[in-house]
Amino acid sequence: MTNFNYFKITKTKRIRYLKHMRNNSVYIVFLHGFMSDLEGAKPKAFFNFAKKNNLGFLALEYTGHGKSSGKFTNGNITKWSEDTSILIKKIVNKNKIIFVGSSMGSWISLNQFQKFKKQIVGFLGIGSAPEFLENLMWKKFTKKIKDELIKKKIYHLNHGDYKYPITLQLIKDGRKNRVFNKKIDSKIKVTMVHGQKDEVVPISYSRKILKIFSKAKKKLIIIKNGNHSLSSQKYLRKLKKELKFIIN
């Protein structure tokens, strides 16, 4: 794996990122999911894909994720979207962009259309999860969990092998970042890939994203027996094939 870089946003805030610099080239911008990082199979696969195909590449770890500075519990969708915008301006500059958003990364990707709409030429979503904080967390929490969250401002949610510290400010900020009620009229290629057996995010989320794009060339790929992460070599081959379709 290539060396990571760090970008100093403030005196105390550093963002870890991965880049492949290319002038006058399309850049693949990979955005990872909630409480994820750049150590997984997907960022490495897309980084190598970019190098092999002579494309630019950027992936970053939002504040409080991976080796970036900051506390996870201080972060939210607004802040993580801002981290992304800052790095895009710094690394991608005026080049064209194809977003590859994994889970929450698709939500962060959709937020970038406000600033980089004219540069964006494609969007590949993987198990996409916009607005998951409200619909898949808050609305499904019991009254007991909601009461604890309101009182203590944090709730430690057990999910599978992981414990997620969910803060009240995170939930509230999510409500300020609604995207399903928006319309994007970009004439680009938008492909949503979703595992048939995704137990984390329903396939309906990928369908809802496609409805946001009124003029795009749209595709929904449902991977038979696929899970939420789609990180195995078999699934990565499929994702790279779909990315090639967007590029060409």
Summary of the structure (lengths in Angstrom):
residues: 248
radius of gyration: 17.3
end to end distance: 27.0
largest distance: 54.0
contacts: 828
relative contact order: 0.14
helix: 38%
strand: 25%
